[in-house]
Amino acid sequence: MIKDFIDDNHIESILEQAKNPDAKHIREIINKAYELKGLSPEDVAVLLQTEDNDLVGAILQAAHQIKRDIYGNRLVLFAPLYVANHCSNNCLYCGFRCDNKELNRVALTMDQIKKEVQVLEREGHKRLLMLCGEHPERSSLEYFMEAIETAYSVKTENGGEIRRINVEIAPLDVEEYRKLKKTAIGTVVLFQETYHHETYKIMHPSGPKKDYSWRLKAMHRAQEGGVDDVGIGALFGLYDYKFEVLGLLLHALQLEKDCGVGPHTISIPRLEPAFNAPAAIKPPHPVSDHDFKKLVAIIRMAVPYTGMILTTRETAALRSEVFDYGVSQISAGSRTNPGGYSDTTSDRFRAAQFNLGDTRTPDEVILDITERGHIPSFCTACYRLGRTGKDFMDLAKPGLIQKFCQSNAVFSFKEYLLDYASPQTRKAGEELISKMLNETFKTKRKKMIGDRLLQIADGKRDVFI
């Protein structure tokens, strides 16, 4: 039996002891982070308590370099696909909460899901994060699994297809995770929302989600059920961000200790306004842009091997800046209401989970990150070649994964440029690929990449190593 491994008093004590940190000690911790072996909770607490602007700048710089050392300059793109917003929980920060009687409740049919996926494929997406509300009838596991299989079945012109679906679903038991695994999913994602017990109790007044412990241990059960890659996250703004960062780190360390593998991803959403959701309209512990950038960087330093996910909750300007501080996966062109991609005429905000900060199209996002020197990636190779779980971590921890990431990013980006990009994005993308061929890759790999790019130009698709 796994015990509740989050001790609120212990976390508060670590933070208290780290107050007013010495500048020399801070720089020692920053230098330690460059070794790519992660940081202890005590180290992280010191960085979290750092307020000196010069030292914060050094933290941001370190995170930037660590991300480059592990993953190179690539940013993986995905789109969320909400298939239902019926929910039996009453989370005070969520538009889907059951007490929101004015929400337009939707559970997409399989035909409607096909239409959603067609739109996403025609925008160039190859990987999805599929989500739904927690409802025993309208969002059952069987319904969700059928939705996954339906999404995988959709094919459009130019070789349009979804190559990998990650899922965010309510906590399951071990046998249910085994069943879910058979649908060829990638990562199973679940946010604890807040690691602070009393805040969790306040924010979840009713519904199955009230059970803190059941949710906390879900990723342990997922791995026991055969899921190789799991993702965790906290919703920043519900409680003190410093506490939440330490909660995330302790969760990551516990997974590695008990399961042999830490989280494949950590998500870092901030509270955004949501329809009839009081805690989202007025966040209890708002996180400033300054503190948000700092916490992103510190997580990257603390858990260097883990993918970090930034969503379209944030504004375009802030996203563009935070990309440099450790983020490795981003959503683009998102909708948070079921049916929102194919039906743009309805009152979609009355069916959405939360409001968006970045409403740009995928092509606009891709152009922006390309011009900033990031290589957009639609790669799904690791999932499909078995580089998952411990095998992935064995490559990621020493920074060896990027020899695959960089090449596969170039291949999948080339596909996008040929099949979906606007003329402006295509021009910028071709220039970036040319620059990377000249500056990033050694001679032998450069020739291999060049040969495969010619194959893609000749019509070959789904090229990866």
N, C-alpha and C positions, 0 to 999 in steps of 0.2 A: 504493500500500500504506500503510495507516494504521499508524503506529508505536504502541507502548505508551506512552500519554501520561501515565501515572501514575509519577512518580519518587519512590520512598519517601524517599530522602535529601533531596530538595528539600522535601518536605512537612515532614519532621522539622526541617530547617533553618529554615523559616518559623516553625514553632512555637517553636523555641529563641530566635529573635531577638525574638519577641513576649512573652517572659516579663517579668513585673513591669512591666506597662504603666502609663504615666502617666495619671492621671485625666483631665487635660485632653484628651489624645489620644483617650481612650476616648469622651468626650462629643463630640468633633469627628466621630468615626466614626458615632456614633449620629445626630447631626444630618445627616450625609451620607446615611444610610439613609432619612431622611424624604423625600428627593428622588425616591425610587422608581426609581432607576437601578441598584440593586444595589451590591455591595461587592466589592473585590478580595480575593484569597486572603490578602494581608498584613493587610488590614482585619479580615477574619474571624478570623485567628489572634489578633489583639489582643483581640477580644471573647471568644474562647474562653478566653483566659488570664485573663480578668477574674474576680476572686473577691469583690470588695467588694460587700456586699449592696445598698447603695444604687445602685451602678452596674448591678448585675444587674437590679434593679428597673426602672431606666431602659431597659434592653434589652428587658425584657418589655413595658413600656408602649409602646415604639416598635413592636415587632412587632404588638401589638394594633391600633394605629392604622394601620399599613401594610396589614394584612389588610383592615381596614374600607375603606381608600382604594381598594384594588384590587377587592375582591369584595363589599363591603358586609357585612351581617350574616348572609349565607346559609351554610348547611352542606349540602353535597350528600350524600345517603345512597345506599349500595349494599350488596349482599350478595355474599359470595364463594360460588361454587358449585364444589366439588371433584367432578370426575367420575371420577377414578381415583387410586389411591395406589401403584400399581406403580412402581418406580423402579430404575434401574441405577446410581445414584450412591450414595455412602456418606458423605454429609455428616454430620459428627459432631453437629450441632445439630438434626437433623431426624428426626422420628418415621418418616418414609417411607423412611429410608435402607435400602439393600438388605441390610445385615447384621442388620437388626431382624427376626429370624425369627419373633418372637411377634406381629408386627403382622397384623391381619386384612386381607388384600389384597383390594381391590375394584376392579372396573372396571364402572361402571354401564352397563346397557343403555339404549337410547334410550327405552324405556318407563319405566324408572326415572328417567331424566333428566326426562321429562315430569312425573312425580309430584313431583319436587323443585321444579321451576319452578312448578307449580300452588300448592304451599305458599307459596312466596315471593311470588307474585303476590297471593295472598289475604291476605298481610300488608301489601300496598301497594307492594312493590318494583317499580321500573321499570327499574333498571339493575343488571347483574351484573358481577362479576369472575370469569371462568371460569378454573379452574386444574386441573392434573393433574401426576402425577409424570413423570419423564423415563424412558420405556421405549420402545424401538424397536417393540415389538409391541403391548403392552397400552395404550400411550398414544401411538400413532402420530399424525402430523399429519392423516391422513385420518380417523381416529376422532375427533380433536378437532374438526375442521371439521364433521363430521356432528353432533357434540354441539351445536355452536353453532347450526347450522341448526334442530336439533330444539328448542332452547330458544326461539328466535325464533318457532317455529310455535305455541307454547302460548298459548291464549286462555282466560280464565276470566270469570266473571260480573263485573259492574260495570266492564266495559271493561278487565279485567285483562290486561296484556300486558307483555312485556319490550321496551323501546324501544331499548336500547343495551347491547351486551355488550363490555366490555373484557376483555383476555386476559392471563394470565401464563403463558408457555410457554417451554420450553427454547430456547436460541439456535438460530436457523435460518440458512440461507444466503439470499442475495438472492432467488433464484427462489422459494424456499419462502415468504418473506414476501409476495411478489407473489401467490402462491396464497392465502395466509391472508387477505390484504386483500380478496379477492373475496367473503368471507363477511359483509361489512358490519360488521366489527368497529369499535370505537372506538380506544381507546389500547392499545398493546402495552406491557406492563410487564415489566421484568426487573431483578432486584436483583443487584448485584455481590456482595452479602453482606458482604465485607470488601475494602477497597482495598489492604490491606497484603499484599504479595506472599508473605512467609514464612508469615503466618497463614493466608492463602488455601490455601497448599500443605498445611499441617497439617490444616486443617478439611475438605479434600476429598481424602482419600487414594486414592480410586479412582473410576472412572466417567468419563463424558464431561465432567463438570463440573470435572475437574482442570485443564482448559485455561483459565487465567486470561485470556489474550489473546483467545481466541475469544469468551468471554463479554463482556469489556470492550467489544469493538467491535461487539457485536450490534445495538445501537441505531443505529449508523451504517448497518449493512446493512439494518435495517428501513426507515430513511428512504430509502435507495437503492431499496428494493423498493416504494416508494409509500406506506408508512405515514406518515400526516401527524403523528400524535401518539404520542410514546413516553414511558414513565415509568421512572425509575431509583430505586434505593433501596439502603440499607445496613442490615444487621442489627446493631444496636447491642448490644455486649456481647462481640463476638468479639475486638475490639482497641480501643485507646484511642479514645474517642468523638471527641476533637479531631482526630485523624488522619482518621477516617472522614468527618467533616463537610467537611474540606478536600478529601478524595477526591471526595465528591459534587459540590462546587463546581467542581473542576477538570474533572470529567466533563461537567457542565452547560455550562461555558465552551467545552470542546472541541466538543461537539455544535453549539453555536451558531456557532462559528468554521467548522467543516467543512461543516455541513448548512444553515446559515442559520437554524436554529430550535433553541432549547434544549428541555429536557424539559418536557412538558406537566404531569407530576406528579413529585413526589419523595415516596417512602414512608419512614417513620421507625419501623419496628418495633424493639422491644427483645426480646432473648432471653427466652422463656418456657419453663417445663419441658415436655418432650416425652418420650413413651414410649420408653425405651431409647435415649435420645440424650444421651451423656455431657456434651457441651459445653453443652447446654441445661439440664441438671440443675445443673451448676456452671459458670456463665459465666466465661470467662477474664478478662474485663474488665467487671465489672458496672457499670451506669450508674445512679447514684442518681436519685431523683425530681427533686431540685434540679438536677442536671446535665442531666437529660432536658428539663426545662422550658426551661433555658437554650439547649440546642442547637436545640430547635424554634424558638425565637424568633430565633436567629441565622440559621438557614436562611431563615426568612421575610424577614429583612432583606437577606440576601445575594442571594436570587433571588426578588424580590417578585412577579414575574409567574406563578410556578409554583404549581400546585395542590399542597397538602400533605395527604397521606393518613395518617390515624390509625386503627388497627384496634382490634378488641376484644381484642387481647392485653393492653391496659392495663385497670386497674380502672375502675369507673364513676366513682369520685371523682376519680381523676387525669385521666381523659378530660374530665370536665366542666370541670376547671381549664385544661387544655392547649388546649381549644377557643379560648380567648381569646388565645393566643399565636401564631396564624398558621395553624392548621389550617383547611382549606377542604373536605375530603371525609372522610367517616367510614363505617365499616361498622356494621351494627346487626343483632342477632339472629343472629350468625354461627354456622356449624358448619364445622369443618375436617376432617370425615371424609366421604367419599363416601356419600351416602344419608342423611346426618344430619338433614335437614329433614323427610323423610317417614317415617323409621323412628326413633322415639324410644325403642323398647324394647330395642334391641340394645346390646351393650357398645361404644358408639360411641367411647369413649376409646382403645380398643385398635386403632382404625382412623384416629385423628386425627393431623394433622401436629404440633400443639402444643396446650397447654391454653389456655383462654380466661380473661381477667381480668374481662371485662364480659359477664355472662350474661343481661342483661335482654332482654326482648322488644323488637322494633322500636317498638311503641307506647310502652313505658316510656321508651326512649331519646328518642323524639320529644317526649314530654311534658316530659322534663327539659330538653332544649335549648330548647324553646319558652318554658318558664318563665324561662329564663336570657336571653331576648331574641334568640336566634338563629332565623332562619327556615329550617325544614327544606325542602330542595329535592330533587325527584325529576326535575329538568329534564334533558332530553337534546337540547335545541334546537340547540346549537352544532354537534354532530356531524351533525345532519340537515339543517342549512341551509348547511353548508360552512364554518362559522366554525371551522376547524381549522388546525393547522400555523401558518404565518406569518400568515395572516389573523387567527387567534385572538390571536397574540402582539402584533400591531399594535394590537389593541383592549385587551389586558390590560396592556401595559406602561405606558400613560398612565392606566390606571384607567377606561377607557371601557367595559370589558366589563360592569361592574356595572349599567349602564342596562338591559342584557338580563337579567343574572343575578337582580337583585332582582325584576323583574316576573315572570319565568318561575318563580322560586321561589314566589311568591305563587300563581300559577295552579296549579302542580303540587301545592302544599300544600293548596290548596282542594279539589282532587280527592281527596286522601288523607282530609281531614277528612270529606267527604261519604260516601266509599265504605268506609273501613276503620277510622277512628279510634274509640277508646272515648269515651264521653260526656265524661269529664274532659278528655281530650286535645282533643276537638272544641271544648269551651268555651274552653280556653286558646288554641287555635289561632285561633279566630274573634276573640278579643280582641287577639291579636298582629297579625293582618291589619288589623283596624280601626285599631289604633294606627299601623301603618305607613302606611296610607292618609292618616291625619291629619297625620303628622309627617315622612314620608320622601319622598313623591312630590309633585312640583309639580302645579299645577292641571290642565294639559293631560294629563299622563300619568296623574294620579289619575283623571280621567274615563274614559280608555281602559281602565285596569285595572278600575275599577268596572263598566263595561259588560261586560267579558269575565268577570268574576266572576259576574255575573247569568246569562250564557250557561252557565257551568259549573253553576250552581245549577239551571238548567233542563234539565240533562242532557248538555250538550256536553262532550266530553273531548278530551284531547291539544291543549290550547290553549297556544300559545307565540308569541313574536315573534323 
